[in-house]
Amino acid sequence: MSRPFIYGMSVEGELFTDRELETKRLQLNFEHGVNSILISPRRMGKTSLVKKVKSLTESKTLKVVYMDIYKCRTEYEFYEKFASSVIQATSTKMERMVANAKEFLMGVSPKIVVSPEPTTEFSLSLGVNPRVNVPEEILDLPEKIARKRGIQIVVCIDEFQQIGEMPDSLTIQKTIRSVWQHHQHTSYCLFGSKQHLMSNLFYSRNMPFYQFGDMFFLRKIPTEKWVSFILSRFEVAGKSISEGLAGKICSTVENYSAYVQQLAWNVLTATEMEATEQNFREGLEATLAQVAPLFVEQTANLSSLQLNLIRSICSGYHNDFGKHEVTSRFNLGTRSNLPKLKKALKEREIIEETESGLFLSDPLFAVWFKNNMM
């Protein structure tokens, strides 16, 4: 029997809840060759959404390539991942991969290797290198295959913000955009987990990927959708929970998709038959214990002034940090130092700035910080 709640990985099937409008919109983009950009805070289910639409749209005439480039640190590491992923996804049989690589790419040394990824039995190594393979040749690969085979290809790239972190990033972005913008049979779905880096790549007018495609900002799933989902999953497990407690799970983690599933699972495991307030508290304690090592690491190298700014936010202040009552109560230093504090914490994705002011980016971090650092 499958687990009633899943977190820490993409979800699918009956564990994928809501997102009807986003699914329909992204599916239409895939089917009609429209580029898509997904931007949202972490743990909102971007990867699950893309994989859901991938399963709905793939056919003999539409191939969807999915790759995660989080581990790519250089330009040619990206090109290797890009080319091998495209070849694998468009080859119907393993034995055809090597032949297809040689057909569409010059100077590569393709070979099948045992994959280090736990979910994949093997992978394709091409040996892409700058001495032989020019970037434009690699970047044009899906379009060549699509034209030759008479198919449509959608290339989905997770953690795309890594492109912005590479040496000489701006040149790389210009090269990629200059090739991809001419593709007629290939479209792209680009998304990532670092919201401020993704926003910089796609929202800045002076950046190569400005207005590259249909921009999605993934919102939180509404509470009523989550409540009905949680009730149904408890029922699948032979247990029950009230709408009130299900809603409390949602509000505690501010409807962040992965956290809702994680907290709901921990409450479920603490429940005998019907969830109680005590079960909720036990579930929350278990959840905080699971994420505590990450939060300890995040705060370990923060300055006292940065920690004080976080304390002020946790105490309900979101604006006017330069006021004497705020700076004196929380020891934030001089008014001129505030922009540096904000910038440092935003780059670490600990805080985010909205029209309403400064807020902590992670709802569980807020709960943990109040319990341990106030």
Secondary structure, DSSP 8 states (H G I E B T S, - for coil): ---S---SS---GGG----HHHHHHHHHHHHHT--EEEE--TTS-HHHHHHHHHHHH--SSEEEEEEE-TT--SHHHHHHHHHHHHHHHH-SSHHHHHHHHHHH-SS---EEEE-SSTT-SEEEE----TTT--HHHHHTHHHHHHHHHT-EEEEEEETGGGGGGSTTHHHHHHHHHHHHTT-SSEEEEEE-S-HHHHHHHHH-TTSTTTT-SEEEE-----HHHHHHHHHHHHHHTT-B--HHHHHHHHHHTTT-HHHHHHHHHHHHHH-SSB--HHHHHHHHHHHHHHHHHHHHHHHHT--HHHHHHHHHHHTT--S-TTSHHHHHHHT---GGGHHHHHHHHHHTTSEEEETTEEEES-HHHHHHHHHHT-
